[in-house]
Amino acid sequence: MKHFCKNKLFTNKVKYLLFIRNYCYHCKKNKVKGKVVVITGASSGIGKALANLFANNGSKVVIGARNHHNLMEVAEEIRLSGGEVVFMQTDVSNENDCKNLIVTAIDSFGTIDILINNAGISMRALFEDVDLSVIKKLMDINFWGTVYCTKYALPYLLKQKGSVVGVSSVAGIKGLPARTGYSASKFAMNGFMQALRIENLKKGLHVLVAFPGFTASNIRNTALNADGSMQGESPRDENSMMTADEVALHIYNAIGKRKNKIILTSQGKLTNLINHFFPDLLDKMVFNHMAKEPDSPFK
Ligand SMILES: NC(=O)c1ccc[n+]([C@@H]2O[C@H](COP(=O)([O-])OP(=O)(O)OC[C@H]3O[C@@H](n4cnc5c(N)ncnc54)[C@H](OP(=O)(O)O)[C@@H]3O)[C@@H](O)[C@H]2O)c1
């Protein structure tokens, strides 16, 4: 009898804790309701998944990317499912476009609570072969695009004690061969975001850097070759990767919890761990792994 009572007490405690956890999750979910979220690179992949996720949970989303048609389709999809969305054709490597995107958000919704710097492109070429314009383009989009959008959104984010997010990459934790420009742009983004966080530590600004691992998306199709042309196809098995929807959900939850950093995929987490303790060993592991890609520019 005593044993039975103890068990019942334990079950009730667990039920109570589960109730609190679900309640907190619900509150967190509702936290984004009515919030204004600006997302760059929302015409495809992770950005598109983020736009749908935030809109489905009651946020007002402002989306930007270069491809007008794709952007319009994402906006249409959101509107059809009852979401609030505004889109603006934006090339984040153009400072004025970034300013316009932020002005559009303010004109449409009066404030900005969350800025997600997600727009990005990749590359695949050895540094000794690559045209320097490729590296410049990667820095212009992945790094400067983040700087421009953050600069114009910051006054509103500070007022709201909001969140600014940088979508980096595991290539921003460990340099990837044949991706010098990509890794450099993501390392630069990490440094920028980290300094921004510390600078605004007493002002309530939340700064999150997300480090996705390999994610199924368009990124390897649009990756630039040595001469700046697009690769056109993915050298990897996209079906075995984390989905863009999963990545979006991780970022969404991390914003809710005001986390500083998330590293995604088990491969990404392992890379981070090995890099911490055995960086030289990881150099060799990364070389061997990436050299196995079909048509790898190094062996
Ligand atoms: N997929 C992965 O394996 C992976 C891994 C780690 C990190 N990431 C990062 O995740 C982010 C999203 O990539 P994704 O995987 O979702 O690739 P994706 O499907 O190719 O999406 C990239 C998005 O960025 C936009 N974009 C590219 N250049 C732009 C520019 N100059 N101005 C504005 N928007 C631009 C693209 O739209 P437009 O072409 O219409 O402009 C597109 O909406 C990137 O920052 C990427 O580095 C991806």
The ligand as an ORCA input file, in Angstrom:
! r2SCAN-3c Opt
* xyz 0 1
  N      22.337     23.720    -46.917
  C      23.397     23.514    -46.160
  O      24.016     22.430    -46.191
  C      23.851     24.590    -45.208
  C      24.733     24.231    -44.182
  C      25.165     25.218    -43.306
  C      24.733     26.518    -43.445
  N      23.877     26.835    -44.458
  C      23.475     28.246    -44.590
  O      22.072     28.355    -44.576
  C      21.691     29.546    -45.257
  C      20.533     29.222    -46.187
  O      20.987     28.354    -47.203
  P      20.124     27.147    -47.767
  O      20.849     25.905    -47.435
  O      18.715     27.275    -47.405
  O      20.373     27.370    -49.335
  P      19.397     27.813    -50.511
  O      18.261     26.883    -50.620
  O      20.288     27.986    -51.675
  O      18.875     29.233    -50.018
  C      19.708     30.347    -50.032
  C      18.826     31.588    -49.960
  O      19.678     32.739    -49.962
  C      19.205     33.637    -50.952
  N      20.278     34.467    -51.474
  C      21.418     34.101    -52.097
  N      22.110     35.180    -52.451
  C      21.385     36.263    -52.048
  C      21.569     37.647    -52.140
  N      22.638     38.197    -52.749
  N      20.626     38.457    -51.619
  C      19.529     37.948    -51.022
  N      19.296     36.646    -50.907
  C      20.220     35.802    -51.425
  C      18.606     32.745    -52.029
  O      17.617     33.445    -52.771
  P      17.812     34.168    -54.179
  O      18.652     33.277    -55.016
  O      16.401     34.320    -54.644
  O      18.453     35.460    -53.875
  C      17.914     31.701    -51.165
  O      16.654     32.158    -50.759
  C      22.940     30.050    -45.971
  O      23.483     31.146    -45.274
  C      23.891     28.877    -45.899
  O      25.229     29.275    -45.908
  C      23.420     25.911    -45.335
*
